[in-house]
Amino acid sequence: MQTNSPIIVLIGTKSIRMKDILPALIEIGGKEALDDYMLNMAIEEELRNNSIVITPKDIRAERIQFRTMYNDNSTPSFKKILYEKGYGPNRERQLLWRNAALRKLVAQEVKVTENSVRRMYEIIHGTSYPARVIVTTTHKEATDIFAKLNRGASFTKLAVELSIDPSASRGGLVDSIPIADPIWPAPIREALPKLDVGEFSSPIFIGDRWIIVQVTSAPVPSTVSFEQVKDEMQTLAKLAQERFLMEEIAASLTKQQSITYFNSAFEHASRSYID
C-alpha cells in the first residue's frame, strides 16, 4: 500500500510530494478556494430549487461579456487577464458557470427603468469636476492642512508631502469626478458644485479618512446627448443592476452555509486573526 503522497515535481533529483507543499498552498489560497466551492454548492442547490439549468450557451455568453469589459478582447488577452487574477482552466470554468448561474437566479428581479438609464448616463457622460484631493487619517492632520491652505500654502505641494492617497505623487490630482458617480462618496460630490475654481473644501469625514478636495478648473459638461447613447446606457444600467443583485444573492447564500472543519490548516486559513 502506498504510504507517501504523490510526487508532483522533481527539482533536479529531489522529489517534491503533495504533502510537502499542501500546507503552503492552503495558506496562499485555501480560503478563497473553499469559499468558491461552498458558494458553488449553494448555487447548485438554488438552481435545483428553481428548476434552472445552465447551458453551454449561457457559459459562452459569460465569456463574451467578460471579454467585452476590456478593450482587447482576444482570447490570449482574456486568458492572460484570468491568469494574472489567479484563474487557471478549472477556476475559469467555475467562474463563468457561477456568473451565468447567479445571473439567471436574479433575472426576474432586474427592472431597468428610465430613471436608472438616465442615472447611468449622468454617471458616464454627465458633468464632471477636475479636482485634486488630500487624504489624511486624523482630523487634526486635516485641520492643520486646512489652516495651511487658508494661509496660502500650495495644495499641490501639501498633497505631495502629506496626503496618504495614491494621488499624492501627482500633487493630489485625480480623474475628473462625475457629479453622479457613486464610486465617489456623496459628501464629496455634493461639495464640488459649491466650490469655485481653485477653491477647496473644509475637511470631509469619509469612513476612517478625512478628505480635502479642490476644484482645479471649470466643470466639464457632457458632449454626448442622452439619445445618442441611450441603448448603451440601458445595457450598462441592466448590467450594473444584475451585478448588484448577483453579489447580494451570493452573500446571502454564503451566510446560510454551516461549516465544520476537519483540517486545521483550512480552519486557520479561513479565519481572520488580528494581532
N, C-alpha and C positions, 0 to 999 in steps of 0.2 A: 504494500500500500504506500502511495506517495505521501510523505510527511511534509515536504517542503512546498512552499507556494511556487507557482510557475515562474520561470525565468522570463523577464520582459525585455532585457537588453544586455549586451555584452560590451564592456568598456575594456578594450584590449583583450586580455584573457580572463578578466574578472566578471563574473555574472552578477547581475542585479535582479533580485526577485521582487515580486509584487509586495510581499510583506515588508521589504526594506524601504520602499518608497510610499506605501499607502498612508502612513500617518501624516507625512508632509502634504500629500495630495488632499487629504481630508481637511487639513488646516487651511490650505490655499483656497479650495473651492467646495468643501464639503457642505457648508450651509446653503450656498446657492444651488448646488445640485439637488440637495434634499428638498429645499423649498420648491424648486421647479417640479420635482417628481410628485410631491404631495399635491401641488396645485393641479397637475395633470390628472391625478387620480380623482380629485374633487370635480374637475370639469367633466371627466368621463361619466361620472355618476349623474351630474346635472344634465348632460346630453341625453342619457338614457331616460331620465325622468320626464324630459320634454320631447322625447321621440325625435331628436335631431341627429342627423347623420352628416359627417364631414366628408366631402368628396374630394377626389384629386383636383377637380375644377376649383374648389374653394382654396386649396393649397396653392395652386398656380396663381390665383388672384392675389393671394397674400404676397407671394414672391414678387409679382409685378408691382404691387403697391409699395413694397419695401424699396424696390429699385428706384421708383419714381421720386422717392424722398431725396435722392441725390442727383446732381447734375449729370454725372457719368453713370448711366445705369446699365453698363455692360456686365456680362457675367463675371469676368475677372475682378472688376471693381466690387461687385456685390459680395463675392467670396472673400475678398481682402478685408472689407468692412466688417463682416461677420467674424473673420479670424482675429482681427485686432480687438474685437469685443469678447473673445474667448469662445466663439461658437464654431465648432467643427461640424462635420456632416451630421452627426447624431443630434447635437443640440440645435442645429439649424432646422432639422425636420421637426423637432419638438416645438421650437419657437413658432414656426409657420402654422403648425397644427393648432397650437394653443391660441394664437391670434385669430385664426379662422373660427375656432370654436367659440371664443368669447364674443366675436363679432356677431355670430348667429344668435347667441344667447341674449344679446341686448337689442337685436334688430327691431323688436316690437316696441321698444321704448324710445327709439330715436325719432324725434319730431323736429324737423327743420322748419323754423318759422321765418317770416320776413324780417322780424326783428333780429334774429340770430344771424341771418345773412348780412344784414346791414351792419351789425356789430363787427362781423368778421371783416367787412370792407373797411370799417374805421380802423381796425387793428392793423391791417395790411397796408392800406392806402390813405388813411386819414392824416390829419395834421400831426407833425412830429416836431420836437424841440431839440435842436443841437444843444448839448449840455456837457458839463463836467461835474464830477462828484468827489467829495472827500468823505471817507468812511472811517469811523473810529469805534472802539469797543466800549468807551465810557462816556458818560455825559460831561464829565469835567474836561476830557480831551476835546470834545466837540465844542464846548462853550469857550475854551481857551482859543481854539482855532477861529471860532466865530468872532471873538473880540479882536484878534489879529487882523482878520479880514476887514472889520469895520474901521481899523486904524490904517487901512490902505495896503496891507500885505498882498502879495500876488497869490491868487487862488491856485494857479498852476504850480508855483513853487511849493506852496504848503501841501498840495496833493502829493507831489513827488516825495517830500520829506516825511509826511506824517500819515498819509492815508494807507489803510490796510487793504484797500480794494486792488484787484489786479490791474485796474486802470491807472494806478499810481505812476507807473513808469511812463505813461503818456500824459502826465500832468492832470490826471483825473478825467481825461477825455473818454467818453463812451459813445456808442452808436446813438444816433438821434432817437429820442424817446417818443414813441407814438402815444398820444394822449389817451387812447382807448385800450392800449395793450396791457392785459392783466399780469404779464410777466413782471411788470414794474408795480410795486406797491401803490395802492390808491393815494396815500398821503403825498407821495412824490408827484404823481400825475396831477393831483389837484393843486399842488403848489406852483407848477410850471406856468400856467396861464396868468398867474398873478405877478410874475416876475418880468421886469424889463430886461432888455439885452444887457449883459454884464452884471446884472443884479443876482444876488444869491439868497437862498432861503435861510431861515434860522434852523438850528439842528432839528432833524426829524427822527423820531424813535421808530425803528423797524425791527421787531423781534428782539435780537440781542445786539443790535448795532445802532449807531447814530450816524445820520447822513446829512450832509450839507450839499445842496445842488445849485449849480449856477447855469443860467441860460447864456450861451455864448454868442448866439446870433439869432436873427429873426426866425420865427416858426416857418416850417416848410409845408405849404399846403399840398394837397393831392393834385397830381397832373392827370389822373385817370378817373373817368366818370364811373359811377356805380353800374350803369347799364353796360359799359364796355366789359366789365369783369364779373357780372352777376352770376353767370354759370359757374365760373371758377370759385367764387365766394360760397355758392351753395354747396359745392363739393367739399371745400375746406371746412365749412360750418358742420357738415354731416360728419366728416372725419374727426373733428375736434370733439363733437358730442359723443361719438362712438368711443373714442379713446377714453374720455372721462368715465363713461358708463362701464367700459371694459375693466378699467383699473378698480372701479368701485366694486364690481361683482367679484373680481379676483381677490380683493382684500377680504370681502365677506366670506367667500368660500374657504379661504385660508384660515380665517379665525374659527371656523367650525370644526377644524381638524383637532383631534386629541392625539397626543404623541407620547409613546412610551419608548424610551431609549434602551437598547441592549448593547450599545457600543459607546464607551466613554469618550472616545475621540470625537465621534459625531455629536455627542451631547455637549462637549466642550466647545466645539466649533459653532454649534447652533445657538449658544447662549452669549449674551453680551456681558462683558465684565468691565467695571470701572475701577481703576486703581485708586 
